[in-house]
Amino acid sequence: MLETYIIRINRNLSEHEYQQLQIWISPEKRLKLKQYFHFIDAQHTLLGDILVRKLIHKHFYIKNNEIIFDTNAYGKPFLKNHLGFHYNISHAGNYVVCVVGDKPVGIDVEIYETVNLKTAEIIADRFFTDDETEYIFSQTGIRRKRAFLQIWTMKESYIKHNGKGLNIPLRSFSVLCEFDICFHHIFENGEAISHICTDLGKEQPSVFELTVSDLLLMYNN
């Protein structure tokens, strides 16, 4: 099993929808939502949690009140009562993306317009490996920005797959070298780009696109 879900935030949740969905999440997650300064971040987190819960029920028929999440020593969440299920979530701009599988997984999505090319060049020079930097600087204009985001989303998906996050120095590995893991380019549309990282295997991810209304319908059925 290797599935990726892309939620395009085509509208905000209504106040009623937002409150109703919170009934299905844990008290700890509800408290976390209150700590967000921006509603959009709280909404993204809520939608991601709801999607994962629906997928857990879909694959394992676990009732919502029996779903228990925990985190590893580095803060990566996992399903406590079914260790064969792995998932990861990322959100940016108008996108919430989620990957689920039966092996460790990681995902990242980034938005083009939030990236300043000069800043990207500084980040690449400081935090990326020599071959990654060489690849980025071999491009010009918008292609350089694309190359940066390509490398960035791959590196982010790798450290999330590994489960240690930024405890792994970004300069300590190159996504352009041979790995015992696999990268999949999920989508790129001129607005955003996303990659996932999984354990090495021939399985290609199934990709599903949803709107907010699709997710609400999916959850209510």
Solvent accessible surface area in square Angstrom, and as a share of the most:
residue,aa,sasa,rsa
1,M,59,0.26
2,L,14,0.07
3,E,22,0.10
4,T,0,0.00
5,Y,7,0.03
6,I,9,0.04
7,I,0,0.00
8,R,98,0.36
9,I,12,0.06
10,N,90,0.46
11,R,87,0.32
12,N,88,0.45
13,L,10,0.05
14,S,53,0.34
15,E,117,0.52
16,H,128,0.57
17,E,41,0.18
18,Y,23,0.09
19,Q,89,0.39
20,Q,82,0.37
21,L,11,0.06
22,Q,19,0.08
23,I,110,0.56
24,W,114,0.40
25,I,8,0.04
26,S,34,0.22
27,P,87,0.55
28,E,127,0.57
29,K,46,0.19
30,R,76,0.28
31,L,106,0.53
32,K,91,0.39
33,L,7,0.03
34,K,162,0.69
35,Q,130,0.58
36,Y,68,0.26
37,F,183,0.76
38,H,104,0.46
39,F,87,0.36
40,I,65,0.33
41,D,44,0.23
42,A,4,0.03
43,Q,0,0.00
44,H,3,0.01
45,T,18,0.10
46,L,0,0.00
47,L,0,0.00
48,G,0,0.00
49,D,10,0.05
50,I,0,0.00
51,L,0,0.00
52,V,1,0.01
53,R,12,0.04
54,K,31,0.13
55,L,0,0.00
56,I,0,0.00
57,H,79,0.35
58,K,91,0.39
59,H,52,0.23
60,F,55,0.23
61,Y,173,0.66
62,I,23,0.12
63,K,131,0.55
64,N,36,0.18
65,N,130,0.67
66,E,88,0.39
67,I,13,0.07
68,I,92,0.46
69,F,56,0.23
70,D,55,0.29
71,T,73,0.42
72,N,55,0.28
73,A,103,0.80
74,Y,109,0.41
75,G,46,0.44
76,K,35,0.15
77,P,48,0.30
78,F,62,0.26
79,L,0,0.00
80,K,108,0.46
81,N,71,0.36
82,H,64,0.29
83,L,128,0.64
84,G,36,0.35
85,F,2,0.01
86,H,50,0.23
87,Y,16,0.06
88,N,9,0.05
89,I,44,0.22
90,S,11,0.07
91,H,64,0.29
92,A,22,0.17
93,G,42,0.41
94,N,62,0.32
95,Y,5,0.02
96,V,0,0.00
97,V,0,0.00
98,C,0,0.00
99,V,0,0.00
100,V,0,0.00
101,G,1,0.01
102,D,73,0.38
103,K,105,0.44
104,P,46,0.29
105,V,2,0.01
106,G,0,0.00
107,I,0,0.00
108,D,8,0.04
109,V,1,0.01
110,E,38,0.17
111,I,11,0.06
112,Y,22,0.08
113,E,152,0.68
114,T,101,0.59
115,V,23,0.13
116,N,90,0.46
117,L,57,0.29
118,K,132,0.56
119,T,67,0.39
120,A,2,0.01
121,E,28,0.13
122,I,99,0.50
123,I,48,0.25
124,A,0,0.00
125,D,94,0.49
126,R,171,0.63
127,F,81,0.34
128,F,0,0.00
129,T,21,0.12
130,D,107,0.56
131,D,51,0.27
132,E,0,0.00
133,T,22,0.13
134,E,126,0.56
135,Y,67,0.25
136,I,1,0.01
137,F,77,0.32
138,S,76,0.49
139,Q,49,0.22
140,T,99,0.57
141,G,44,0.42
142,I,117,0.59
143,R,165,0.60
144,R,44,0.16
145,K,36,0.15
146,R,87,0.32
147,A,1,0.01
148,F,9,0.04
149,L,1,0.01
150,Q,36,0.16
151,I,0,0.00
152,W,54,0.19
153,T,0,0.00
154,M,20,0.09
155,K,1,0.00
156,E,28,0.13
157,S,0,0.00
158,Y,32,0.12
159,I,2,0.01
160,K,44,0.19
161,H,19,0.08
162,N,63,0.32
163,G,6,0.05
164,K,85,0.36
165,G,23,0.22
166,L,130,0.65
167,N,99,0.51
168,I,25,0.13
169,P,86,0.54
170,L,16,0.08
171,R,115,0.42
172,S,73,0.47
173,F,22,0.09
174,S,13,0.08
175,V,8,0.05
176,L,77,0.38
177,C,75,0.45
178,E,173,0.77
179,F,52,0.21
180,D,113,0.58
181,I,15,0.08
182,C,30,0.18
183,F,42,0.18
184,H,15,0.07
185,H,94,0.42
186,I,19,0.10
187,F,32,0.13
188,E,53,0.24
189,N,82,0.42
190,G,61,0.59
191,E,59,0.26
192,A,0,0.00
193,I,0,0.00
194,S,0,0.00
195,H,9,0.04
196,I,0,0.00
197,C,0,0.00
198,T,8,0.05
199,D,46,0.24
200,L,108,0.54
201,G,38,0.37
202,K,198,0.84
203,E,88,0.39
204,Q,129,0.57
205,P,23,0.14
206,S,53,0.34
207,V,65,0.37
208,F,83,0.35
209,E,138,0.62
210,L,26,0.13
211,T,43,0.25
212,V,0,0.00
213,S,53,0.34
214,D,59,0.31
215,L,0,0.00
216,L,22,0.11
217,L,113,0.56
218,M,42,0.19
219,Y,31,0.12
220,N,119,0.61
221,N,128,0.66
